[in-house]
Amino acid sequence: MNRMTVDKEVSYEGVGLHTGNVSKISFKPAEANTGIVFVRTDIENYPRIRANIDRVVNVERGTTLGEGGVQVQTVEHVLAAVHAMGIDDLVIELNANEPPGVDGSSLPTMEVLARGGLRELSAERKVLTLDEPFRYEEGGVNFLLLPHNGLTVTFHISYRHRLVGDQVITVDIDRETFLRELAPARTFCFQEEIESLRGVGLIKGGSLDNAIVIGKKGILNNESLRFPDEFVRHKVLDLVGDISLLGMRLDAHVISFRSGHSSNINLVRKLAREFLKKDGRKRATSLQLDINQILEILPHRYPFILVDRILEMEVGKRAVGLKNVTINEPFFAGHFPGHPIMPGVLQIEAMGQVGGLLLMNSVPDPENKVVYFVALDKIRFRKPVRPGDQIRFELEMLKLRGRTCKMKGVAYVEGQRIAEAEMMAMVMDK
């Protein structure tokens, strides 16, 4: 299938569940391959946060995304609805740091998106399929993913409270089924948790209108449960929202036992690494790596990710990468005021990151490895690098023996050599 976006802009307003901030959220059409992008319109220059697993910064009672120090929290209900609607590319403008909680479910978002309609784009949708069963376990939480056509979720929860107890459900995640069976399911908490949640600055906007509160004898809400098993249905909803951070569709039967946001996110991270190992590494052999693929390999994050694109990659032999140098680089604030020059050590660091990508794509099991540089030699700086320059790094593998390698790097700006170095590095287990 081709990728989809909304046909026209739609929006709604409300109060954030955890922040208590009044916010307006708007859904706008996007071009193919934009992905799902949040835009904070209440901040100067409208910073953008991509809804991607590499942007997850917190999973305490919800999923929070962040980029460049800017965050948007409790995104899972919105993302679940976007995913279930079949939307792949979307700009989500938000004038606060949390979407409106409304009634604590995904139903309001589904209804608003339906009013916006859908538009098919020219690009093909990307789908992660499984060739064999995939398992993930952590601290009593278990996932089993089976090869499947489409996305189906089986979820099992187990609580001691008599009103919840053990609940299990299996649901196909398509637009109609999600709208009917999952979207109305509300978030929930136990009455005894409220004081501690408020103590850590959460649920400032929480009320009986946007969450189910479970007391010792029953729920405290005036509205009765929308489903007898509404609790497990909401857990599936959360999981769908977190799975959407994979950045592509997932074809699998996902079987989950007692998972929450933390384990959901860890599962998606592992799936992303599996996709990179299965597919991204093959692309790196003959094509290119964009910034999202780079972030799936390198552990570096803002402000220390210093390579923007890999132009060429010949595994075990050579790599060519780019770094776009802008006046917004944080180091220019002090190096030097009125005379901005990129520090030479950061030029070598950027060169090393290109080399790290080459090395990580030259060893088995790269998702469980990290690169340590152990020696630098023959370093030369020939010309200063200034804002507006684009640095082209060319790395050549001189020697690769086991986990140790030696590489030579040369940096160019507009065809002129500006720096060079020889580097020794070692691949270590995380």
N, C-alpha and C positions, 0 to 999 in steps of 0.2 A: 504494500500500500504506500501511497504518497503521504508526505507530512501534511499536518493540518494546523490552521490557526483560526482565531475568531474572525468573523466577517465584519463586525463593527464594534466600536468601543462600548463597554458597559461597565457599571460601577455600583457599589453600595457602601454604606457607612455603618459604623458601630463602635463598640468599646472593646479594646484588647483584653483578653482573658487574664493575662498575667501582669501586664503593665498598667491596665486601667486607662490607657490613653485612648482618646477619641480619634478615630482614623477613617480615612476614605481610601478604598482600594478600587483601582480601575484596571480593566483588562483591555489591552490594545492589540490589534493585528500586528504581526511581525513577519519579516521576510524568512524564507526558507533557511534552515540551519542556524537560526538565531538561538534556538533553545528556549528554555524558560528563564527569564531574566527579571529580577526585582529591581525597581528604580526608586530610590528615596527622594521624592520631590520636595521634602522639607529641609534638605541639606543643599548647600551651595554646590553648583556644578552637577547636581543630580547623579550621585554615584550609583553604579550598577553592581548588583550582586547576582552572579549566575547560580541558578538552582542546580548545583552539582555536588556530588559527594565530597569533593575536595574543599568545598566552602563551608562544611559543617564545623561549627566552633563550640557548640554546647548541646547536650541532649538531656538536660535536667527538666523533666516533666514537659517535654516538647522538643522540637528540632529547631535549632537556631543556626542561621547562615550568616557568614561574615566575610568581608573582603576590605582590605585597606583600613581596618579599624571601624568600619561601618557595619551594622548588623540589622537583621530582621528576624524576629523570633516567632515561634509557634506557627510555622509555615505548613505543617503536615496536612491540616484539614483542607486548606486551599489547594495544595499540590495533589492531594488524592482526587479531588474533583476535576482538576485540570487533566490529570492522567486518565481518569475514567471517561472523560468526554472525548478522549482521543486526540487531544491537542498536543502538538510537539513543539511549536514555536509561538511564543507569547511574551509580550512586555506587560509586566504587572507593576503599575505605579502605586506607590504607597506614601502617604504624607505623615507617617509616624513609623515607629520601630516594631509594630506588630499589627497584623491584619485584624479586622473586627472579628470578635468571637461569635457574635450574634447568638445562636442557640446552642453552640458547642458542637455542632455537627458540620457535615459538608453540604447539607441540603441547600442552604442559601446560595453558596457558590455555584452549585450545579444549576439552580434555577436562573441565576443571573447569566451564566455562560450560555444557557439554552436560548435566552433572549438575544444574545449577541450573534447566534448562528455560527456556522462553521464554514471555512473556506479551504479548499484543497490547494496545496502548493505544488510546485513542479518537481521538487526534490523527493527522493525515495526515503522512506522511513528506515531507520537503523534498528535492527532487532538482535538481541543476544539470545541464541539458542543453545541448548545443552546437548552434548553427544552422549553423556552418561550421567548417572546420579551424582549429585553434589551435596556434600555434608558439611555442616558447621556447628560446633558446640562451644559453649562458654558458660561456666558457672551455673549449671543446671538448666540452661536454655539450649534447646535443640532445634536445628533446621535440617530438613531433608528436601532437596529440590530434585524433581524428576523431569526428564524430557517430556515436553507437552506442547500441543498446538494451542497457543494463546496463554493467558495467565489465569490460573486457578489457585485459590488459597484455601488450605485447611488449617484452622487455628484452634488451639486448645488452651484454655486458661484454667487455673485452679486457685481458688481463694478459700480461706477458712470460713468466711462469712456465709451464713445460711442462705442469704438472698442471692449470692453469686455462685459459690461452690465451683463445680466443674462444668464448663460449657465448651462445646465443640461445634464448629460449623465449617462447611465446605461451600465456597462461593466461586462462581466464574466471574472474573473481573471484566465485564463489558458494560457499555453505557447504560443499557436498560436495567440490567441486573443490579449494578451498583446503585443506580438511582432508587430502585425499589427496595433493595435488601440491606444496603449499607449506609447510603448517604444520610438518612435521618438519625442514625445512631449517635448519641451524644457522649461527650467526654464525661468522665466520672472520677470521684474521689471518695474516700471514707471520712466521716465526720471527725474522727480522731486525728486525721492528717492536717486539718485546716490550720491549726495554730502553728505547727512547724513549717508549713508552706508559706504562711504569711511572715514567719520569722526570717526566712531567707529571701524575702522580697518578691514572692510569687503570688498569684491569684489576687492581685490588687483590683482587678476588674471582675473577679469571680462572683457569681450569684446563682440563685436557684433557677434563673432564667437561661443561663448558658452552661450549666453543668449539672449532672446528677450527683447529689450528695447522699451517700449511704450511711444511715444511722444504725444504731444497734438493733432497732426493731423493724427498720424498713427505710425506704427512701424518704427524704424530707421534702421533696418537690411536690407542688400541687398537681402537676401533670404526671400521670402514671407512666410506666415504662412504655415505650413505643413498640418494643418487641419483648417477649419473655426473656430472650437472651441478648438484650441490647448491649451488654458489656462486652461480650466476645465479638459482636459485630463492629463495635467501635475500635477494638484492637485490630481487626482486619483493615478497617479504614486507615488507621495510623500506619500500618505496615505498607499499604499501597502508596501512601504519601511519601514514605521513606524510600521505597523501591524506585519511585520516580526520579530520585536523585542519581540513579545510575546513568541518566542522560540518554537513554535509549529504551526501547521496549524490551521486556523480558518474556520469553516464551518458556514457561515452566509451571509445574504444579508445585507450589511452595507449601510445605508442611511445617508448621511452627508449633512449638510447645513452650508456652510461657515467655514469649519474647516481649521486649519493650523497645523504646527508642534507641537505647544504647546498643543493644544486640542487633536490632534492625540495621543500624548504621554500620556496624562492624561487618555484618553479612554483605551489605552493598559494597563496602570497600573491598572485601575479598572477591566478590563477583567482578568488580571493575578490574582488579589485578588479573583475574583469570581471563577476562576478555583481552586484556593487553597481551598476556602471554600467548593466547590462542590466535589473536588477530592483529593486534597492534604491532607485535614484533615482526610479523610478516610484512606489514606495511612499511615498517622502518627499514627493512632490507632493501627496498627498491624505490620507495616514495619519500614521504616527508612526515614530520611530526608537527602538529599545531600545538598551541599552548596548553590545551586541555589534555592532550596525550602526554606532553612533557610533565605536567603536574601529576599524572598517574604514575610516573616513573621516579622523578626526583622528589626527595623529602622536603626540599626547600620551599619556603613560602614568603610572602611579602614581609619585609622589604628586601629579601635576599634571593629571590628568584631572578637570575640575571641572563637568561636566554629566552627569547621570544618564539623562535621557530627553528626547526631543523630542516634545512633545504635538501640535504642528501645524507643518506646513511647506507654504508656498505659494511654490514656486520663483520666485526673482527678486523676491519681494514681502515676505514676513514669516515669522517663525519664533517659536515659543513653546517654551521649554525649562525643565527643572527641575533644581535642585541640592538634594539632601538634606544638610543640615549635621549632622554627628554629633560627639560628643566625641572620637571616634577620629581626627579630622583631625589630621595631624602638626603643623600650625601652632599648635594650641591649647596645645601644651606650653610655648611661650614667649610666647604673645600672648593673654591674660596669665595667669600662674599664679594660680589663685583667682578670676579674673575673665575667663573665656574670651570673646573677641570675634573674629569673622572679620575679618581685615585688609581694609580697603577696596580695596586694589590687587588682592586676589584675587577680590573681588566683581566688579570690572571685568574681570579675566581670565576669569572664568566667563561673564560676559556676552559677552566677545569670542569665546569658544569656540562659543557658540550662534550668534553672527554668522558665525563661520568655517564652520560647518555650512551655514548659509544660502547663503553665498557659494560654497562648494565645489559645492553642488547647483545653482548658477546659471551655471556655466561649462562648456564642453566639456572632455572628457578629464580629469576631476577626479583620477583615480588617479595622474596624473603631476604634480600641482600641490601647492603649499603656500601658505598664507596668511600674509602679513606685515602686521601693523598698523603704519601709518606716522604716525598722528596721533590724539590724543584731545582732546576739547574739551567744554566745558560739563558737567564732572563735578560731581555733587552727591551727598553722602551725608546721608541724612535720619534714619536710625535704625540702631542697632547690630544686627548679626546674631549670634545666639547658638546654641549647640548645641541641636538639636531643631527649629530653624527649617527650613522648606522655602521656598527662593527660587524664584519664578516669574519668568523673564526673557522679556520681549516685545521682539523685535527687528523693526525696520521698515527696509526698504531705501529710502533717500532718493534715491540716484542710483547707477546702474550704467553705467559707460562703459568698454568694453573690459575691461581687467584691473583697473580701479580702481573702488572703490565707497565710498559714504558711507552709514552706518547710524546709526539712533538706537535706543538701548536703554534700557529702564526695568525695574527690578527691584522685585518686590513680595514681602512676607511677610504672609500672612493678609489680603490685599487692601490693605495699606498700602504706599505707595511708600517704598522704603528707599534707592534709588540710581538714578542716571540718567547717561547719557553719550552723546556723539556720537563716532563712530569712523570713521576712514578706513583702508581696507585695500587691499592689492594682492595679486593672485594671481601667484605666480612659479612657473617650472618647477623641479622638484626638481633 
